[in-house]
């Protein structure tokens, strides 16, 4: 049980850092308004909520590797979309 708790702690910490820095990146460097970033995150969260049921069903039928194989192609392009912009940290 301890390895799972440690993995959950590391994953949760990493997600928190990623989401915080993503919001700063999109508002300060890319130049999106706070409303645009909030709307985008809300849409993404809505899609994720509805995707959990079919992905959980797939995991129940095929094991944990099934959802990973389905989701991996979608995670890579989203990670590549966070390339550094031409602006500075202040966005000017």
N, C-alpha and C positions, 0 to 999 in steps of 0.2 A: 504494500500500500504506500510506502514512503516514496518509491520511485515515481509513482503516479502523481502523488501530491507535489513532488518537486517539479515534475514535467508541467503540471498545471500552473504552478507558480511562475515558472519561466515563461510559459506561453502567454499567460495573462499580463505579465510585466512587459513582454515584447509587444503585445497588441496595444497596450496603453501608450507606450512610447511611440509606436508607429502611427497611431491615430492622431496623437497630439502633434507630432512633427508633420504629418500630412496636412493637417488643418493650417499650420503655420506656413508650410510650403505653398499651398494653393492660395492663401490670402496675401502673403508678403512677396513671394517671388513670381508666381504666375499672374497674380493680379485679380483673382476672382474676388467678388464681394463676399462678405460673411453670409449673406442670404443665399448666394449661389452655392457656396460650399455646404451650408446646412441643408439645402434642398437636395443636392446630390447625395449627401450621406443619408438623408431620410429615404430617398428612392432606393439606394443600395440596401439599406436595412430592411425595407419592405420586401424586396426581392429575396433577400436571405431568409426572412421569416417563412415565406411560402415555399422556398426550396428545401427547407429542412425536412419536411415530411417525406417527399420522394427520395431524398438522399438517405434518410434514416431507414426507409423501407429497403433500399438497395443494400445498405450495410447489414440489415438483418438477414437478407437472403444470400448475399455473396461474401460477407465478411468485411472487415475494415478496409481491405485493399480496393474493393470495388469503388467506393466513393472517392478514394484518393486518385484512382486512375481516371475517373470522370472529371474531377475538379482540377487536376494538375494543368491541363491545357488552358484553363481559364485563369488560373492564378499567375502564370508566367507573363502574359501580355499586360495584365494589370500592374504587375511590378515594374515592367519596363516603361510604363507610362509616367513614372516618377523620375524623369530625367532632369538634371539641373537646367534651370532657365538661364536666360542671358542677364537677368537683373541681379542686383545685390541682395543681401539679406533684408534690407529695408524696402526693397521693391522699387527703388528709384534709379 
